[in-house]
Amino acid sequence: AWKKTCELIVQLGRVAYAVDQRGHGDSEWVADGAYQYTDFAADARVLADTLAERSGERPVVVGASLGGMAALLANNPGGADKRQHFSALVLVDITPRVDVDGVAKIQGFMRAHAREGFGSIAEAADAVAAYLPHRPRPRSHEGLKKNLRLHPDGRWRWHWDPRFIEGNRRIGAGSEEIEAALVAAAKAVTIPALLVRGASSELVQEEHAKDFLELVPHAQYVDVTGARHMVAGDRNDQFAKAIEK
């Protein structure tokens, strides 16, 4: 989903890093199940500092969904530390306040096969197609395969640790505490900021985008037509153009 976007960034003369967050992608699953929002934010902060030391300048961060929440919280940790850890912030279909029903729908899909997995990649593809009927089915399962792990029992499971959405480790701004932290972080943003929303998003409605723009008045805002919450996957071409500048 991010391949074309990274290629565009390289064409603009910059270096692009596609990061697997803890418990996701090829990153190891955390032994003690530390998947709180503060954990993801701390990782993003370390990454920002490391890249700044390497290049001599603060990186621009593009964060979708959980990645956006982590980036927003990481940019200004609060307290005595008033530094902005990034040089610019791009949030992809995530805002401090989101649609509760939309969060429940996404969580429902993620939990549906988290533990039992799938008997084949084709079975996983059927589940995705049922959840995203608007998205044309790809001719190959190779792209979907990258989102799955083959376990010793022969079952394919999502690449993220199922503990990530169990208990109080839930994706999405669903509690007053995390919402308050995100609102405070948004108010502290002084760097250039851009909100990219899927025009048909089940998570971020126009009212939530307006709320964000009140919190970050200098931020820019773009709607991507034909995209839902997974903007980069739904309309990668339009998404890449939206973040180009």
N, C-alpha and C positions, 0 to 999 in steps of 0.2 A: 504493500500500500504506500510505502514511503519512498520507494525506489526512484520514481520520476521526480519527486520533490527534492530528494538529495542530489540528483543529477542537475536540477535547475540551480540549486545552491552552488554547486561546483562551477557551473557555467558563469555564475556571477562573481567568480573569483574567490569564493570562500571555501572553508573546509566544513564538511557535514559529518556529524556523528549521529548514528541511529542507536539509541540506548535501550537495552533491555533492563527494565527496572527489577528490583529484587523480587524473586519468586516468579518472574515472567521470562518468556523466551528462552534463551540459552543460559540465563543467569541461574545460579543454584537456588534451590528452595532453602529458606532460612530454618535452621534446626529448631529454634525456639518459637517459630511462628510470629516473629516480630514484623507485623504488617500494619502498624498504625500509620496514620497520615504523617505523624511526626517522623517516623522512620524513613518514609519515602522522601520527605522534604530534606531530611539530614543528608541523604544520599545525593540529592540534587545539588545541595550546597557544596558538598565535597567535590563533586564533579565540576561545578562552576569554578571553584577555587583552583582545581588542578589544571583545567584548561586555560585559566587566566595566567597561571604561572608558566605554562608551556608556550603560550602565544604572546603574552604581554598585554592582552586586552580581554575584557570581560565578554563571554559568549552571549549570543542571542539564543534564547530558549524558545522552542516551539513545543508546547505541551498539549496533548489531546486527552480529554477526560481525566483519568487519574494523574497522568503526566502533567496536565495543566494545574491540577490542584496542588501537586507536589511543587511545581515551579513557583506558583503564586505564594505558597507558604514559605518556600525557601528563599525567595528574593529578599525579603526583609524579615528576619527571625524575631524581631521585636526586642524589647528590653533595651539594654545599653548599646546593642549592636544596630546601628542605623544604616549600615552599608546596603547598597543595592547590589546583589550578587550577580546580576545579569546586566547586559547593556541594552537589551530590549526584550519584551515579553510578548509572545503570541499564544493566546489561549484558544484552543480548538474545541468548540461546543462544550464549554464548561464555564460556569459562573458561580459566585458564592451562593446564590439562591437558584434552585432548579425545581423542576416539576416532580413532585413526590411520586405521582403515578408512573411517570416515565422511569424514575429510578427503580421502582418496583418491577416494572416490565423487564428492564435490562437485567436486574438481579435474578429474576425468575428464569430467564433464558440461561444465564451463567450457571445457576444452581442445578438446572434440570438434568444435566449429564456430568456434573463435576466429579462425582465419585465413581459411578459405574462406567463412564466413558462410552465408546462406540466400538462396534464389532469391526468396522472398516472405515476408511476415509470417506467412501461413498455415503455411508450412513450418517456421518458427520455433515457432509454436504447437504443431505436432505434436511437435516435439522436447521442448518443455516438458511436454506432456501425457504423453509416454512416461516422462519422468523423475519427474513428480509425478502419478501415476495417482490418488492420493487426493483431489486438488483438482478440484472441478467445473470444467469448461471454460467460460470466459466466453462470452457471446453475441457480444461485440464484441472485436476485436483492438486497440482503441484503447489500452487499458492496456499491453499488451505492446509496442506501437509505441514507447512512451516509453523502453523499455529497449533500443531498437535505433537504429542510425544507417544511413542510406542512403548508400552510398559511390558515387563516380563510375562504378564498373564495374557499377552496378545491383544489387549484392548488399547485403543487409541483414546487419549485424554487430552484436554486442553493443555497448552504449555504452561499455564499458571498454576500455582499451588492452590488447591481448593480451600485451604485454611484462610486464604486471602479474603474470602467473602463469608466466612463463618463467624459466629459470635458477634462481637462488636467491631469486627474488621470489615466493614461494608463499604463497597464502592459507592461514590455519590455523596453529596452533601445532605445527609439525612437527619443529622442531629443538630440541636441548637448550639452545642459547643463547637462543632467543626464549622458550622455556618458563621458563627461569631468570629472565629479565627480567620476565616477566609475574607470576611468583610473587613476586618482590621487590616489584613495584609493588602487588600485592594486599595484601601484608603491611603496606604503608605507608599504606593507605587508612584515613583517620579520619573522613571525611565519611559521611553517610547513604548506604547502598548497597542496591541491589535486583538480584537475578538473576532474570530471566524466562526460563524454559526451555520449549521445545516438548516436550510430554510424549512425543511420538514422534520426538524429535530423533535424527538419524543422527550427530550430532556430539557433543553433550553428554549423557552418560548420568547417571543418578542418582549414581553414585559420583563423577563429576567435580563435580557440584553440591555434594556433601558435602565434597569436598576444598576447594572454594572457601569454603564456610562455615567451615571450620577456619582458613583463611587470613584471612578477614574475619568474625570471630565475630559482629559486630553487624549484619551484612547480613541483609536479608529475602530470602525465596525464594518464587517462585510458579511452578507448572507450568501451562501452557496446554493444555488438553485438545484433541486433534484437530489439533495443530500439529506440524510438523517443524521443520527448521532455520530456514526463512523464516517465523518466527512472525507477524510483522505482515501478511504476505501470506496466510497460511493462515487465521488466525482474528483478524482485525483488531478485532472487537468485544471479544473476551475480552482481547486484548492491551491495548487502550485502558483497560479496567477495571483491569487489573493494575497499570498505572503511574499510575493516577489520583491516588492519594494520595502 
